[in-house]
């Protein structure tokens, strides 16, 4: 594993521990060059309350590795979170920069009704 990946994983671990001690539900984001994934995880880190990704049938038809697809995933995860009764979450960007697709997903989730 290269140094860049190790540094990202270290940043992610540190922020995840802080969120876990606070006991907040978190919106966890993971991205690959082709897809983006989002999950709402309970405060005890044992249950996934809602999830969305570009692998969903609704979103898979279009382009999956761009900012528009990430925004669609953010909107979808916000809808599913509201259906599960979740309104407030901590944003876990998994060590990725808050830029581009990660930022688009976060802003779409905020517009969808989630509070960070």
C-alpha positions in Angstrom: 0.0 0.0 0.0 1.3 3.4 -0.9 1.9 6.3 1.5 -1.0 8.3 0.2 -3.5 5.5 0.9 -2.0 4.8 4.4 -2.3 8.5 5.3 -6.0 8.6 4.1 -6.8 5.5 6.2 -5.1 7.0 9.3 -7.1 10.2 8.9 -10.3 8.2 8.5 -9.6 6.1 11.6 -8.9 9.2 13.8 -12.2 10.9 12.8 -14.2 7.7 13.1 -13.0 7.2 16.7 -14.0 10.8 17.5 -17.5 10.2 16.1 -17.9 6.9 17.9 -17.0 8.4 21.3 -19.6 11.1 20.6 -22.2 8.5 19.9 -23.5 10.2 16.8 -25.0 8.5 13.8 -22.7 9.0 10.9 -23.0 9.4 7.1 -20.0 7.4 5.9 -18.8 7.9 2.3 -16.5 5.7 0.2 -15.5 6.5 -3.3 -13.7 4.6 -6.1 -12.9 5.9 -9.5 -16.1 4.3 -10.9 -18.6 4.4 -8.0 -19.5 6.2 -4.8 -21.2 4.7 -1.7 -23.0 6.3 1.2 -24.2 4.6 4.5 -26.0 5.9 7.6 -24.4 4.0 10.5 -25.9 3.9 14.0 -24.0 5.4 16.9 -22.9 2.1 18.2 -21.5 1.2 14.8 -23.4 -2.0 14.6 -26.4 -1.2 12.3 -26.7 0.3 8.9 -29.9 2.3 8.9 -29.9 3.5 5.3 -27.6 3.2 2.3 -27.3 4.3 -1.3 -24.7 4.0 -4.1 -24.3 4.3 -7.8 -24.8 0.5 -8.0 -28.5 1.0 -7.2 -30.8 0.2 -10.2 -32.2 3.7 -10.4 -28.7 5.3 -10.6 -26.8 2.7 -12.5 -28.3 3.6 -15.9 -26.4 6.9 -16.2 -22.8 7.8 -15.6 -21.6 6.6 -12.2 -18.2 8.2 -11.6 -19.0 11.9 -11.8 -20.3 14.8 -9.6 -23.9 14.5 -10.9 -24.0 10.8 -9.9 -22.6 11.7 -6.4 -25.3 14.3 -6.0 -28.0 11.8 -6.9 -26.6 9.4 -4.3 -26.7 12.2 -1.7 -30.3 12.9 -2.4 -31.3 9.2 -2.4 -29.5 8.5 1.0 -31.2 11.6 2.5 -34.6 10.3 1.4 -33.9 6.8 2.8 -32.5 8.3 6.1 -35.7 10.4 6.6 -37.8 7.3 6.0 -35.8 5.5 8.7 -36.3 8.5 11.1 -32.8 9.9 10.9 -32.5 13.7 10.7 -29.0 14.5 12.2 -25.7 12.8 11.4 -22.0 13.4 11.5 -20.3 13.4 8.1 -17.6 10.8 7.8 -15.7 11.4 4.6 -13.4 8.5 5.2 -10.2 10.5 4.9 -11.1 11.8 1.4 -10.8 15.5 0.7 -14.0 17.5 1.0 -13.9 18.3 -2.7 -15.6 17.2 -6.0 -17.8 14.1 -5.6 -17.6 13.9 -1.8 -18.6 17.6 -1.5 -21.5 17.1 -4.1 -22.8 14.1 -2.1 -22.7 16.1 1.2 -24.4 19.2 -0.2 -27.2 17.1 -1.8 -27.7 15.2 1.4 -28.0 18.6 3.2 -30.5 19.8 0.7 -32.4 16.5 1.1 -33.0 17.3 4.8 -30.1 15.8 6.7 -28.3 18.0 9.3 -24.6 17.7 9.8 
